């Protein structure tokens, strides 16, 4: 095992409205909003001792990713493990996600309200 240079502290997603996107991810992943101002919001995820956190940064003239195209690449995405893909889909659509129609029997791709792709995945059988 190689020496560790550092530890993951924050995953940051650019967006037009940090508070709104933070609320979306609290509904999706749990946790709580622990910091916010006009151009920044942070959520502490459950069971993580407050780190790493997921943060949302306001960007002027934000251009949302175009998935699956690469004119504006997705840059990153989150995989969210669920026990049941159908129940997970119902829940994420209810909080503002958009279904892309892409996926398989083990994962499905959605867009958060700012256009970032994320996947619901189910555990391997």
C-alpha positions as CSV (number, residue, x, y, z in Angstrom):
1,X,0.0,0.0,0.0
2,X,1.4,3.4,-0.9
3,X,1.8,6.3,1.5
4,X,-1.3,8.5,1.9
5,X,-0.8,12.1,0.7
6,X,-4.1,13.4,2.1
7,X,-7.7,12.5,2.9
8,X,-10.8,13.4,1.0
9,X,-12.3,16.5,2.6
10,X,-14.9,18.0,0.3
11,X,-16.6,17.0,-3.0
12,X,-17.8,20.2,-4.7
13,X,-20.4,20.5,-7.4
14,X,-20.8,23.7,-9.4
15,X,-24.4,24.9,-9.7
16,X,-26.5,28.0,-10.1
17,X,-28.3,27.7,-6.7
18,X,-26.2,26.1,-3.9
19,X,-29.0,26.0,-1.2
20,X,-31.5,24.4,-3.5
21,X,-29.0,21.7,-4.6
22,X,-27.9,21.1,-1.0
23,X,-31.6,20.5,-0.1
24,X,-31.9,18.1,-3.0
25,X,-28.9,16.1,-1.8
26,X,-30.1,16.0,1.8
27,X,-33.3,14.5,0.6
28,X,-31.3,12.0,-1.6
29,X,-28.5,11.0,0.8
30,X,-29.6,12.1,4.3
31,X,-27.5,14.3,6.5
32,X,-27.9,18.0,7.1
33,X,-26.9,21.3,5.7
34,X,-24.1,22.5,8.0
35,X,-23.0,25.7,6.3
36,X,-24.4,28.0,3.6
37,X,-24.3,31.5,2.3
38,X,-25.3,33.1,-1.0
39,X,-22.7,31.2,-3.1
40,X,-21.8,28.1,-1.1
41,X,-23.6,25.4,0.8
42,X,-22.3,22.2,2.6
43,X,-24.0,19.1,3.8
44,X,-22.6,16.6,6.3
45,X,-23.4,13.1,5.3
46,X,-24.6,10.6,7.9
47,X,-22.1,8.3,9.5
48,X,-19.0,10.2,8.3
49,X,-17.9,12.2,11.4
50,X,-18.7,15.3,9.3
51,X,-16.0,14.6,6.7
52,X,-16.0,14.2,3.8
53,X,-18.7,16.7,3.1
54,X,-20.6,17.4,-0.1
55,X,-20.5,21.1,-1.1
56,X,-22.2,23.2,-3.7
57,X,-20.5,26.3,-5.2
58,X,-22.3,29.0,-7.1
59,X,-20.8,29.7,-10.6
60,X,-21.7,32.7,-12.7
61,X,-22.9,31.7,-16.2
62,X,-23.0,28.0,-15.1
63,X,-23.4,25.6,-18.0
64,X,-24.9,22.2,-16.9
65,X,-23.3,19.0,-18.1
66,X,-24.8,17.4,-21.2
67,X,-25.2,13.7,-20.6
68,X,-24.4,11.5,-22.4
69,X,-22.8,14.0,-24.9
70,X,-19.4,15.5,-24.3
71,X,-19.9,19.1,-25.6
72,X,-20.2,20.0,-21.9
73,X,-18.8,16.8,-20.1
74,X,-20.3,15.4,-16.9
75,X,-17.0,16.1,-15.0
76,X,-18.1,13.7,-12.2
77,X,-21.0,11.8,-10.9
78,X,-22.2,10.0,-7.7
79,X,-23.3,6.4,-7.4
80,X,-26.0,6.1,-4.8
81,X,-26.7,2.5,-3.6
82,X,-30.4,1.5,-3.1
83,X,-32.1,-1.8,-2.2
84,X,-34.8,-1.4,-4.9
85,X,-34.3,0.6,-8.1
86,X,-38.0,1.2,-8.7
87,X,-38.6,2.5,-5.2
88,X,-35.4,4.6,-5.5
89,X,-36.5,6.0,-8.8
90,X,-39.9,7.0,-7.4
91,X,-38.2,8.8,-4.4
92,X,-35.6,10.7,-6.5
93,X,-38.2,11.9,-9.0
94,X,-40.3,13.1,-6.2
95,X,-37.5,15.4,-4.9
96,X,-36.7,16.9,-8.3
97,X,-34.4,14.5,-10.2
98,X,-34.9,13.8,-13.9
99,X,-34.8,10.3,-15.4
100,X,-32.5,10.0,-18.4
101,X,-33.9,6.7,-19.6
102,X,-30.4,5.2,-19.5
103,X,-29.3,2.2,-17.4
104,X,-29.5,-1.5,-17.0
105,X,-31.0,-3.9,-14.5
106,X,-28.3,-2.9,-12.0
107,X,-28.2,0.9,-12.4
108,X,-30.1,3.8,-13.7
109,X,-28.9,7.3,-14.6
110,X,-30.6,10.5,-13.4
111,X,-29.9,14.3,-13.4
112,X,-30.0,16.4,-10.3
113,X,-31.9,19.7,-10.5
114,X,-28.7,21.5,-11.7
115,X,-28.1,18.8,-14.4
116,X,-25.4,16.8,-12.8
117,X,-25.7,13.1,-13.6
118,X,-25.9,10.5,-10.8
119,X,-26.7,6.8,-10.7
120,X,-28.9,4.7,-8.5
121,X,-27.2,1.3,-8.2
122,X,-28.4,-1.8,-6.6
123,X,-26.2,-4.2,-4.7
124,X,-24.9,-7.2,-6.6
125,X,-27.1,-10.3,-6.2
